Amino acid sequence: MKDLLSKLAARLATIGGAIALAFSPGAQAQVAPDTPEVAAAEAANDNAERPSGPALWKVSDGDTTIYLFGTIHALPKDVDWFKGPLKEAFESSDTLVTEVLVDGQSPAQLQKTVIELGTLPEGQTLRDLLSPEQRTRYEAAIAKLGFPVATFDRFEPWYAAMMFSMVPLLQQGYAPDAGVEKVLSAANAPGKQVAELESIDQQLAMFDQLPQENQVSYLMEVIDGIDEIKPTIDQMVAEWLEGDADGLAVLMNEGMSDPVVIDRLLYQRNRTWAKWIDKRLEQPGTVFVAVGAGHLAGKDSVQADLEKMGLTVERIQ
């Protein structure tokens, strides 16, 4: 069991932004690709003239330009997205900023951190935290993954939820190494500065510090939607490639039912990052900020927070 925990922790660490998995479709699978909400967003966007390709924004002043790009942290290997105005904006920048530094820590250290924060105290098991009805749903979901029922027993609920979000994607061809952050990191010119908005420890602590009842609620949302994880993320990638930020917002954000979870993991961070961008405008240069696409979509996005601060955000792709 310890070997399995270590291997799964190592795979999670390679994502390059563990919290990003909170916005993989496991938590949002209640909103299926063919819901009326998604159809309405698609219709509205079909009637609007929209640049092709993944959405890209910028905010600027006299001597500073900051590009904002929403990422997908794990993709199929054959997705072609790094081109056109997006690539030109990236290559023109002198600094790449991501949620966390993709290569900022050794895999061994990341694995150690994940296991320390993500495992329950000795003598306690995840299934013991669930009601009989929740336990039945949980055990049916883990059987669908093809794992022994006790596989995640040592995990805290938030970490098990991440695993339930990630494993179906890995099983069906999605790869962290094909994710946007990995591609950008590999394409980064020698000498270009890199920075992070958060540390991996901060990201994991946000989950770990959630009240246990909210962790369990999040876990149950993920497992109840496990059959829709792959179809939903396929739809998310399609919306992302089309640059349909409104449709993406419906798929990624509006299916989250727990206000504590969504405020802690999405809205609070959006506000913090908007303040960082505002402060960064005081320094000259060109900065390419790449964060999970869910943060740049919807009514409480980073762009919306910037506009509340009096800044103008321009969509350029």
N, C-alpha and C positions, 0 to 999 in steps of 0.2 A: 504493500500500500504506500509506503514512504517513497518508493521509486516512482510510482505513478503520480503522486502529488508533486514530486520534484519535476518530472517531465512536463506535466500540465502547467506548472508555474513557469517553467522556462519558456514554453510556447506562448503563454500570456505575455511574458516580459518582452518577447520579440515584437509585439504589436507596436511598440514605440509610443504608446499613449494609452495606458490601461483603461483610463476612465472613458475613452472613446467607445468602448464596448457597451457602456451604459446606453448608448444611442444606436447600437446595432438593433436590428428589428425584433430581437427577442422581447424587449420591453414594449415595443410598439405594435406588435403583431395583431392586436385587436383591431387596428385600422388596416383592413385588407386593401390590396391595390385597386379593387373595383368598387370601393365604397362611394356613396354620393359626394362626400367631402372631396375625395381625390378627383372624381369626375368634374366637379365644379371648378376646382383649381386648374385642371387641365384645360377646360373649356375657356376659362378666363385668359389663360396664357396663349391658347391657340389664336385668340382674337387680338393679341398684342404682338407688335413687332419685337422680336427678341434676338440678340446676337446668338450665334451657334456656339456650342461648346460649354464646358463647365463654367459656372458663373464666376466672374471676377469683378471686384470693386476697387475703388481707390479713394483715399482721402488725402488732401494735400494742402500745403500753403506755399509761400514764396520759394522756400529752399528745401522742402521735404515732401516726398511722396511715399505713401504707405499703401501697398496693395493688400487686399483682403481676399483670400482664397479658401473656400470650403473644401475639405478633404474627405475622402473615404479611406479608412485606415487599413482595410484589406480588400483586395480586388482579385478577380480572375487574371491570369497572367497575360491574356491576349487583349486587354482593354487599351485602346489607343486614345490617349487624352492629352499628352504633353506636347503641345504644338501651338502654332498660331500666336495671337496676342498674349495668351497665357505664358507661353514659353519665352516670348520676347520680354514680358514684364519681369519674369523670374531672372533672366540673364542680365537685365539692366540694373538689377538691385545689387546693393553692396552688403546687405545683411539678410539672412534667412532666419525667421522666427517661427518656431513651432510650439505646440503645447508643452512638450518636453523634448529634450535633446535625444534624437533617435539613437545616437551612439554615445550618450552621455555617461553611461555606467556600464560596467562589465556584466555579462549575462549572469555570472555567479552572484554578484552583488544584488542584481535585480531579483533573482530567484530567491535569495535569502530574505529580502525585504518583503516580497509577496507572501512567502510562507509565514513569516513572523506576524504579519498583519492579517492574513487571511485564514488562519486556522483557529479553531476553538480551543478553549482551555482543556487540559487533560481531563478525561472522564465525561466530557460533554460531547454529544453528537448532534449533527444538524437535524436529523429526523426527530430527535427528542424535542426540538423546538416547535415542531409542527403539530397542529391538531390532527386527529385521526383522519378527517376528510382531506386536509391538506397533504397529509402523508400519502394517502392513496393516489392523489393526483401527481405528487412528486415521484413516487415509485414507478408509476406508469410512464412518466416522461423520461426517466433515466433508462428504462428498458428500451425506449425508442432509440436511444443513442447507442444501444448495444453494450452498455457497461453494467458490471455487477451493481446491485442495488446499494451497496455500502461504499461505492467509489468516492462520493463527495461527503461522506459522513464527518470528516475532520474539518470541513470548510465552514467558515461563517457564511450566512445566507447571501451576502452581497457577492462573495467570491464564487459561490456555487452558481449564482445568477449569471455572472460573467462567463463561466464555463459552459452553461447551457446556451448562452448566446453564441459563443465562439465555436464550439465543437462541430455543430452541424455545418457551419461554413467551411471549416477546414476539411471536413469529410466530403464536401461537394465542390472542391476546387478553388475556393477563395484562399489567397495566400498573403500573409503580412508582408512578405518581401516584394509583392507587387503593389502594395499600398502606396498612397501618394507620398507620404513622408519619406519612405525608403527611396522612392524614385527621385524626389527632390534632393535628398541628401547625397545620393550617388552622382547627381548631375551638378552638384555645387562646385563652382570653380575653386581651385586651390587659393587659399588666402581670403576667401569671402568669409565675413563674420557670421557666426551662428549664435542664436540666443534662444532661451526658453521662457515661456510665460509662467510655467509652474515646474516643480520638480516631480519626479515619479512618486517620491514619498508623499508629497502634498496631495497628489491625485488619489493615491490609494487611501490616504487618511480620510479623504472626504467620504469615501464609502464606509470605511471602518468606523467612523464616528456617527454614522446614521443610527438613529434609534433602532433597536432590534426589530420592533414591530414593523417599521418601514422597510427594513431589509427583507423581512419575510414577505411583505406585500409585493415588493419589487420582484423577488424570486418567483412568487406564484404567478405574476403577470407574464414573466418570461416563459415559464414552463407551460402555461395555458396556451401560449401562442407558438409552441415549438414546431408544429407542423407548417407554420407559415413563415418561419425564419428565412429559409432560402428563397421562396417566391417573393417575399417582401423586399429583401435586400436586392434581388434582381431588379425589381421595380424602382427601388431607390437609386441604383446605379444608372438605370435608364433615364430617370428624371435628372440626375446629376449631370450626365453626359449631354442632355438637351439644354442644360442651364435653367431648368424649371425650378426656381427657388421656392415658389409658392406650393407647388405640388410636393416638393421635397419636405417642406415644413409640415404639411399634413401627415406624411408618412413617418417622419422622424420624431416629431415632437408632440403632436396633438393626441396621440394615443396613450400618453403617459397619464395615468389617473391619480397618482399619489402626489399631491401638491408639495409635500415636504421634499420628496426625492427630486422632482423637476426643478424646484427652486434652488436646492443645494447644488445640484450637479449641472444645471444649465443657466438659469437666470442670474444667480449671484456671480457666477464666473463671467458671464457676458458683461455685466456691469464693471467688474474689475478689469477686464481686458479693454473695455472702452476707455477707462481712465488711463490705462497704460498707453494706449494709442494717442490719446490727447497729450499726454506728457511727452511722448516720443516726438511729437511734431515740433517740439522746442529745439530739437537737434537736426542739423541738415543731413541729407542723405536720402537714399531710396531703400525702402524696407519691404520685404515680401513676407507677409504674415500668413501662415497656413495652419488653420485649425479645423476641427471636425465640422462638417457641413451643417450639422444641426444648429451650431452656434451662429451661423450666418443666414438663417432662414426663420421666417415667422415674425409675429408682431413684437416679440421681445428679444430680437436678435441684437448682435453687437452693433450693426448699422443703425438700428432704431435707437439704441442708447447713445450712439455718437450724435445722431440728429437732435436728440433731446438736449445735448450739451451745446448745440448751436453749430455743429460741424456739418459740412456738406459731403455726402457720400455719393460718388458717381459710379454707376454700373458701366463697365467698359467691355465686358464680354458676357 
